[in-house]
């Protein structure tokens, strides 16, 4: 797969998320504006004023964090592996994508405890691969709704990241076809058939694998495996 294809998918995916990010920013911005007005009306050293200033600062930090995460992942770049802590990064990914993921009666479950450890990989490519799996899973539940979850574990020298949904699962005979560029079982302009091919490409580029299978209780499970140590 050409790197340009990866970057085109990155831009398309994050462009789709603009409305979700704008929604989050609007929520926090309303707090900023409301308490700014309160400070103007209640000048002085009263406790109410100090409390309002504290809330302004807190909301401003949240706005900054959302925009920062968005801009960090959307920029095209050449792959550059580095050590980072998945347990710190995954909650941030869920934070700025939860609004768009939570459409169509999809409930994004909080991630359970992530094992302590370091992953040597391209941070932004890892985020893109995980987001591709999350959006693919959420789209599979667009008609019925359901729960979307992420789990992380360490197996010997490998990290395992599992995205589970409660959708219809993989139709028989399409286990490998779903990884073909442009193939999709969904309709509409946002369904480009690029998520799974890009995610697998990024996994293999990092020395790992991506496998999808129907879950034992229904739905689908996508397992992204990446080596803990960088490739020689």
C-alpha positions in Angstrom: 0.0 0.0 0.0 1.3 3.4 -1.0 1.9 5.8 1.9 -0.2 8.4 0.2 -3.2 6.1 0.6 -2.6 6.0 4.3 -2.5 9.8 4.5 -5.6 10.2 2.4 -7.5 8.0 4.7 -6.1 9.9 7.7 -7.4 13.2 6.3 -10.8 11.7 5.4 -11.3 10.1 8.8 -10.3 13.2 10.8 -12.4 15.4 8.5 -15.4 13.3 9.4 -14.7 13.9 13.1 -14.8 17.7 12.8 -18.4 17.9 13.9 -17.7 15.7 16.9 -14.8 17.9 18.0 -16.8 21.1 17.4 -19.5 19.6 19.7 -17.0 19.0 22.5 -15.5 22.5 22.1 -18.9 24.1 22.2 -19.8 22.4 25.4 -16.7 23.7 27.2 -16.7 27.1 25.5 -20.2 27.8 26.9 -18.8 27.4 30.4 -15.9 29.7 29.6 -18.2 32.4 28.3 -20.7 32.1 31.1 -18.1 32.5 33.9 -16.2 35.2 32.0 -19.4 37.2 32.2 -19.7 36.4 35.9 -16.2 37.7 36.6 -17.0 40.9 34.8 -20.1 41.4 37.0 -18.5 40.3 40.3 -15.1 42.0 40.4 -13.1 41.8 43.5 -11.7 39.1 45.8 -14.9 37.2 46.6 -14.8 33.4 46.8 -17.4 33.2 44.0 -15.1 35.1 41.7 -12.1 32.8 42.5 -14.3 29.7 42.0 -15.4 31.0 38.6 -11.9 31.7 37.5 -10.9 28.2 38.5 -13.7 26.8 36.4 -12.7 29.0 33.5 -9.1 27.6 33.7 -10.3 24.0 33.9 -12.6 24.4 30.9 -9.9 26.1 28.9 -7.5 23.3 29.6 -10.1 20.8 28.3 -10.6 22.8 25.2 -6.8 23.0 24.6 -6.4 19.2 25.2 -9.1 18.3 22.7 -7.7 20.6 20.0 -4.2 19.4 20.7 -5.0 15.8 20.4 -6.9 16.4 17.1 -4.2 18.4 15.5 -1.5 16.0 16.6 -3.1 13.0 14.9 -4.3 14.7 11.7 -1.0 15.9 10.4 0.6 13.8 7.6 4.1 12.6 8.6 6.8 10.0 7.9 6.7 7.0 10.2 8.9 7.6 13.3 8.9 4.9 16.0 9.3 6.1 19.6 8.6 4.7 23.0 5.2 5.7 24.6 2.8 4.4 27.2 -0.4 3.0 25.7 -2.2 3.3 29.0 -1.9 7.1 28.8 -2.7 7.4 25.1 -5.8 5.2 24.6 -8.0 7.2 27.0 -7.1 10.4 25.1 -8.1 8.7 21.8 -11.4 7.7 23.2 -11.9 11.3 24.7 -11.8 13.2 21.4 -13.5 10.5 19.3 -16.3 9.4 21.7 -19.0 11.8 20.3 -18.7 10.5 16.8 -18.3 6.9 17.9 -21.4 7.2 20.1 -23.8 7.9 17.2 -26.6 5.4 16.3 -27.1 4.2 19.9 -23.5 2.9 20.2 -22.2 3.0 23.8 -18.4 3.3 24.1 -17.4 1.6 27.3 -14.5 3.0 29.3 -11.3 1.0 28.8 -10.4 -1.3 31.7 -7.0 -1.1 33.4 -4.2 -1.2 30.8 -1.0 -3.1 31.8 1.9 -0.9 32.6 4.5 -1.0 29.9 6.1 0.7 26.9 5.2 0.3 23.3 7.9 1.2 20.7 6.0 2.3 17.6 4.9 5.3 15.6 2.5 7.0 18.1 0.3 8.6 15.5 0.1 5.6 13.3 -0.9 3.5 16.3 -3.6 6.0 17.1 -4.8 5.9 13.5 -4.9 2.1 13.4 -6.9 2.0 16.6 -9.3 4.7 15.4 -9.9 2.8 12.2 -10.9 -0.3 14.2 -13.1 1.7 16.5 -15.0 3.4 13.7 -15.3 0.2 11.7 -16.8 -1.5 14.8 -19.1 1.5 15.5 -20.3 1.5 11.8 -21.1 -2.3 12.1 -23.6 -1.4 14.9 -25.2 1.5 13.1 -28.5 -0.3 12.5 -28.9 -2.0 15.9 -26.7 -0.1 18.4 -24.7 -1.9 21.0 -21.6 -1.7 23.1 -18.1 -0.9 21.8 -15.1 -1.8 24.0 -11.3 -1.7 23.9 -9.1 -4.1 25.9 -5.3 -4.1 26.2 -3.0 -6.9 27.4 0.5 -8.1 27.2 1.4 -11.6 26.0 5.1 -12.5 26.2 6.8 -9.9 24.1 3.6 -8.6 22.4 1.0 -6.0 23.1 -2.6 -7.1 22.2 -5.3 -4.4 21.6 -8.7 -5.9 21.1 -11.7 -3.9 19.8 -15.1 -5.7 20.3 -18.5 -4.8 18.9 -22.0 -6.2 19.1 -22.7 -6.0 15.4 -23.7 -8.7 12.9 -20.1 -10.1 12.7 -18.2 -11.0 9.5 -20.3 -12.7 6.8 -19.0 -16.2 5.8 -16.5 -16.1 3.0 -15.5 -12.5 3.5 -12.8 -13.0 6.2 -10.0 -11.8 3.9 -12.0 -9.7 1.4 -12.8 -7.2 4.1 -9.1 -6.2 4.0 -9.2 -5.3 0.3 -8.9 -1.6 -0.4 -12.3 -0.2 -1.4 -14.4 -3.2 -0.2 -17.3 -2.3 2.1 -20.6 -3.8 3.0 -21.9 -0.4 4.0 -23.4 2.3 1.7 -22.9 6.1 1.8 -20.1 8.5 1.0 -18.3 8.0 4.3 -17.9 4.3 3.9 -14.8 4.1 1.7 -13.6 0.6 2.5 -10.3 1.9 3.8 -10.3 1.5 7.5 -9.4 -2.2 7.8 -6.8 -2.2 4.9 -5.1 0.9 6.4 -5.1 -0.6 10.0 -3.6 -3.9 8.8 -1.0 -2.1 6.7 0.1 0.0 9.7 0.2 -3.1 11.9 2.4 -4.9 9.5 4.6 -1.8 9.0 5.2 -1.9 12.8 6.1 -5.6 12.8 2.7 -6.7 14.0 -0.5 -8.2 12.8 -4.2 -7.5 12.6 -6.8 -10.3 12.8 -10.6 -10.1 12.8 -12.9 -12.9 13.9 -16.5 -13.3 15.0 -16.8 -13.2 18.8 -18.0 -16.2 20.7 -21.1 -14.4 21.9 -21.7 -12.6 18.6 -20.3 -9.4 17.1 -16.7 -9.1 15.9 -13.3 -8.9 17.6 -10.4 -7.2 16.0 -7.0 -7.9 17.6 -4.1 -5.6 16.9 -0.8 -7.2 17.9 2.4 -5.2 18.1 5.8 -6.1 19.4 6.9 -4.5 22.7 10.4 -3.9 21.4 11.3 -2.1 18.2 12.2 -4.2 15.2 15.9 -4.6 14.4 
